[in-house]
Amino acid sequence: MLRNRFMVFIFLLLLITAYSVEGLCLAESTEQEANSAISKAEGSLNSAYVSVIEGEKAGGDVAGLVKDLNGALEYVSASKNFLVANEFDAAKADAERARGISDSVARDAAVLKSWATSQGEIQFRDNLILSSLLAIAIVLIGFRGWFVFKGHYLRRMAGMKPEVVHDEPG
C-alpha cells in the first residue's frame, strides 16, 4: 500500500513538473506565435490592399472592401496592443481574425476585378456597335436627304424658262 502511494506521489510530482515546464515553453512559443500571426496578418493585409487597388483601377466599386480592410487593420492594431500588454492569446486571436478578413477581401477584390474588366469589355463592345449603327443611320439619312433635294432641284430647274440678256452698246 505504501508503495502504491509512493507511486501516485511520484506520478503527481512528474505531472506537475511536466505541466509547469510545458507552461513555460508555451508562454515563449505563444509570444513567438503571436508575433508570427501578426506578421502573417500584416502580409495578408498588404496583399489585400494591392488587390483592392487593382479592383478599383479595373473600375469596380471597392467601398465595401475598403470598409472590411479597415476592420482588418483595426484588428492588427489591437493585436499589437495586446502583444505589448503581454496578452499573447488575444494578440494571436485578433491577428488571425485580421488575416481571415484580409484573405476574404483579397478574394472578393480579385472577383470584383475580373467582373469589372468583363463589364468594361461588354460596355466597350456595346458602345462600338451603337456608334457604328448611328454613323450608318446618319449616312443613310444624308443620302436620302440629298436625293430628295436633288429631285426637287432638278424639277425646279426644268420648269424655269431661260432669259436672254441683250448687251447694250454703250
KETI-527824 format. One record per residue (C-alpha): residue number from 0; residue in one letter; x, y, z. Coordinates in pm, whole numbers, plus 50000, padded with zeros to 5 digits. Each point is the difference from the previous one (the first is absolute). Layout:
@seq->NUM, type->A, px->X, py->Y, pz->Z
...
***
This chain:
@seq->0, type->M, px->50000, py->50000, pz->50000
@seq->1, type->L, px->50282, py->50234, pz->50083
@seq->2, type->R, px->50156, py->49918, pz->49671
@seq->3, type->N, px->49678, py->50096, pz->49813
@seq->4, type->R, px->49985, py->50331, pz->50182
@seq->5, type->F, px->50362, py->50064, pz->49920
@seq->6, type->M, px->49933, py->49926, pz->49631
@seq->7, type->V, px->49698, py->50233, pz->49999
@seq->8, type->F, px->50212, py->50269, pz->50165
@seq->9, type->I, px->50278, py->49960, pz->49739
@seq->10, type->F, px->49739, py->50002, pz->49722
@seq->11, type->L, px->49842, py->50321, pz->50129
@seq->12, type->L, px->50343, py->50158, pz->50046
@seq->13, type->L, px->50093, py->49914, pz->49641
@seq->14, type->L, px->49665, py->50126, pz->49876
@seq->15, type->I, px->50039, py->50333, pz->50182
@seq->16, type->T, px->50357, py->50036, pz->49875
@seq->17, type->A, px->49901, py->49920, pz->49643
@seq->18, type->Y, px->49711, py->50246, pz->50018
@seq->19, type->S, px->50218, py->50284, pz->50133
@seq->20, type->V, px->50275, py->49934, pz->49742
@seq->21, type->E, px->49737, py->49986, pz->49728
@seq->22, type->G, px->49855, py->50327, pz->50131
@seq->23, type->L, px->50339, py->50169, pz->49976
@seq->24, type->C, px->50057, py->49873, pz->49647
@seq->25, type->L, px->49646, py->50092, pz->49905
@seq->26, type->A, px->50048, py->50359, pz->50119
@seq->27, type->E, px->50308, py->50043, pz->49782
@seq->28, type->S, px->49846, py->49835, pz->49697
@seq->29, type->T, px->49677, py->50195, pz->50045
@seq->30, type->E, px->50192, py->50328, pz->49974
@seq->31, type->Q, px->50178, py->49868, pz->49693
@seq->32, type->E, px->49673, py->49874, pz->49859
@seq->33, type->A, px->49837, py->50338, pz->50065
@seq->34, type->N, px->50285, py->50180, pz->49823
@seq->35, type->S, px->49979, py->49755, pz->49713
@seq->36, type->A, px->49623, py->50037, pz->49977
@seq->37, type->I, px->50031, py->50380, pz->49997
@seq->38, type->S, px->50263, py->49985, pz->49726
@seq->39, type->K, px->49784, py->49770, pz->49791
@seq->40, type->A, px->49698, py->50225, pz->50057
@seq->41, type->E, px->50197, py->50305, pz->49888
@seq->42, type->G, px->50118, py->49818, pz->49688
@seq->43, type->S, px->49646, py->49891, pz->49924
@seq->44, type->L, px->49877, py->50354, pz->50062
@seq->45, type->N, px->50256, py->50139, pz->49754
@seq->46, type->S, px->49908, py->49752, pz->49728
@seq->47, type->A, px->49631, py->50072, pz->50055
@seq->48, type->Y, px->50070, py->50372, pz->49967
@seq->49, type->V, px->50177, py->49942, pz->49668
@seq->50, type->S, px->49707, py->49789, pz->49880
@seq->51, type->V, px->49753, py->50274, pz->50095
@seq->52, type->I, px->50208, py->50260, pz->49811
@seq->53, type->E, px->50001, py->49773, pz->49692
@seq->54, type->G, px->49624, py->49954, pz->50029
@seq->55, type->E, px->49953, py->50375, pz->50018
@seq->56, type->K, px->50223, py->50057, pz->49696
@seq->57, type->A, px->49786, py->49749, pz->49809
@seq->58, type->G, px->49697, py->50215, pz->50077
@seq->59, type->G, px->49843, py->49806, pz->50285
@seq->60, type->D, px->49820, py->50150, pz->50299
@seq->61, type->V, px->50234, py->49925, pz->50289
@seq->62, type->A, px->49827, py->50196, pz->50278
@seq->63, type->G, px->49887, py->49687, pz->50186
@seq->64, type->L, px->50340, py->49837, pz->49961
@seq->65, type->V, px->50174, py->50309, pz->50138
@seq->66, type->K, px->49768, py->49991, pz->50302
@seq->67, type->D, px->50088, py->49633, pz->50061
@seq->68, type->L, px->50369, py->50077, pz->49949
@seq->69, type->N, px->49979, py->50274, pz->50263
@seq->70, type->G, px->49840, py->49749, pz->50237
@seq->71, type->A, px->50291, py->49762, pz->49945
@seq->72, type->L, px->50242, py->50285, pz->50062
@seq->73, type->E, px->49827, py->50070, pz->50333
@seq->74, type->Y, px->50045, py->49634, pz->50099
@seq->75, type->V, px->50372, py->50017, pz->49915
@seq->76, type->S, px->50034, py->50315, pz->50206
@seq->77, type->A, px->49815, py->49838, pz->50290
@seq->78, type->S, px->50219, py->49690, pz->49977
@seq->79, type->K, px->50313, py->50217, pz->50022
@seq->80, type->N, px->49856, py->50169, pz->50308
@seq->81, type->F, px->49928, py->49659, pz->50155
@seq->82, type->L, px->50355, py->49891, pz->49917
@seq->83, type->V, px->50143, py->50302, pz->50183
@seq->84, type->A, px->49777, py->49918, pz->50298
@seq->85, type->N, px->50133, py->49639, pz->49997
@seq->86, type->E, px->49656, py->49861, pz->49918
@seq->87, type->F, px->50129, py->49761, pz->49737
@seq->88, type->D, px->49688, py->49791, pz->49954
@seq->89, type->A, px->49787, py->50308, pz->49929
@seq->90, type->A, px->50270, py->50139, pz->49771
@seq->91, type->K, px->50013, py->49677, pz->49803
@seq->92, type->A, px->49620, py->49976, pz->49981
@seq->93, type->D, px->49961, py->50355, pz->49869
@seq->94, type->A, px->50284, py->49949, pz->49751
@seq->95, type->E, px->49831, py->49684, pz->49871
@seq->96, type->R, px->49668, py->50187, pz->49966
@seq->97, type->A, px->50178, py->50275, pz->49808
@seq->98, type->R, px->50164, py->49744, pz->49774
@seq->99, type->G, px->49667, py->49829, pz->49932
@seq->100, type->I, px->49835, py->50331, pz->49913
@seq->101, type->S, px->50295, py->50103, pz->49781
@seq->102, type->D, px->49997, py->49670, pz->49812
@seq->103, type->S, px->49626, py->50037, pz->49943
@seq->104, type->V, px->50045, py->50357, pz->49874
@seq->105, type->A, px->50278, py->49889, pz->49764
@seq->106, type->R, px->49777, py->49726, pz->49854
@seq->107, type->D, px->49707, py->50240, pz->49963
@seq->108, type->A, px->50224, py->50263, pz->49839
@seq->109, type->A, px->50127, py->49746, pz->49746
@seq->110, type->V, px->49641, py->49906, pz->49912
@seq->111, type->L, px->49906, py->50369, pz->49979
@seq->112, type->K, px->50297, py->50070, pz->49773
@seq->113, type->S, px->49906, py->49724, pz->49755
@seq->114, type->W, px->49635, py->50108, pz->50005
@seq->115, type->A, px->50088, py->50367, pz->49942
@seq->116, type->T, px->50237, py->49905, pz->49718
@seq->117, type->S, px->49734, py->49791, pz->49826
@seq->118, type->Q, px->49740, py->50275, pz->50051
@seq->119, type->G, px->50243, py->50250, pz->49846
@seq->120, type->E, px->50047, py->49776, pz->49697
@seq->121, type->I, px->49624, py->49955, pz->49960
@seq->122, type->Q, px->49942, py->50375, pz->50031
@seq->123, type->F, px->50273, py->50071, pz->49742
@seq->124, type->R, px->49846, py->49750, pz->49757
@seq->125, type->D, px->49652, py->50145, pz->50050
@seq->126, type->N, px->50127, py->50355, pz->49948
@seq->127, type->L, px->50185, py->49896, pz->49684
@seq->128, type->I, px->49689, py->49832, pz->49855
@seq->129, type->L, px->49775, py->50292, pz->50092
@seq->130, type->S, px->50242, py->50255, pz->49853
@seq->131, type->S, px->50030, py->49800, pz->49678
@seq->132, type->L, px->49623, py->49973, pz->49963
@seq->133, type->L, px->49960, py->50371, pz->50069
@seq->134, type->A, px->50264, py->50089, pz->49739
@seq->135, type->I, px->49829, py->49777, pz->49741
@seq->136, type->A, px->49661, py->50158, pz->50079
@seq->137, type->I, px->50143, py->50351, pz->49959
@seq->138, type->V, px->50156, py->49910, pz->49664
@seq->139, type->L, px->49676, py->49840, pz->49875
@seq->140, type->I, px->49790, py->50299, pz->50112
@seq->141, type->G, px->50251, py->50229, pz->49828
@seq->142, type->F, px->49974, py->49807, pz->49672
@seq->143, type->R, px->49621, py->49999, pz->50018
@seq->144, type->G, px->49998, py->50373, pz->50064
@seq->145, type->W, px->50237, py->50057, pz->49709
@seq->146, type->F, px->49782, py->49803, pz->49759
@seq->147, type->V, px->49685, py->50186, pz->50112
@seq->148, type->F, px->50177, py->50333, pz->49965
@seq->149, type->K, px->50153, py->49901, pz->49665
@seq->150, type->G, px->49659, py->49896, pz->49858
@seq->151, type->H, px->49838, py->50319, pz->50122
@seq->152, type->Y, px->50285, py->50208, pz->49858
@seq->153, type->L, px->49985, py->49827, pz->49658
@seq->154, type->R, px->49620, py->50045, pz->49976
@seq->155, type->R, px->50038, py->50365, pz->50084
@seq->156, type->M, px->50273, py->50046, pz->49743
@seq->157, type->A, px->49796, py->49821, pz->49734
@seq->158, type->G, px->49704, py->50235, pz->50055
@seq->159, type->M, px->50204, py->50319, pz->49953
@seq->160, type->K, px->50005, py->50191, pz->49676
@seq->161, type->P, px->50331, py->50131, pz->49886
@seq->162, type->E, px->50028, py->50376, pz->49953
@seq->163, type->V, px->50235, py->50157, pz->49752
@seq->164, type->V, px->50165, py->50314, pz->50103
@seq->165, type->H, px->50092, py->50243, pz->49719
@seq->166, type->D, px->50314, py->50192, pz->50024
@seq->167, type->E, px->49945, py->50366, pz->49941
@seq->168, type->P, px->50274, py->50188, pz->49832
@seq->169, type->G, px->50119, py->50256, pz->50196
***
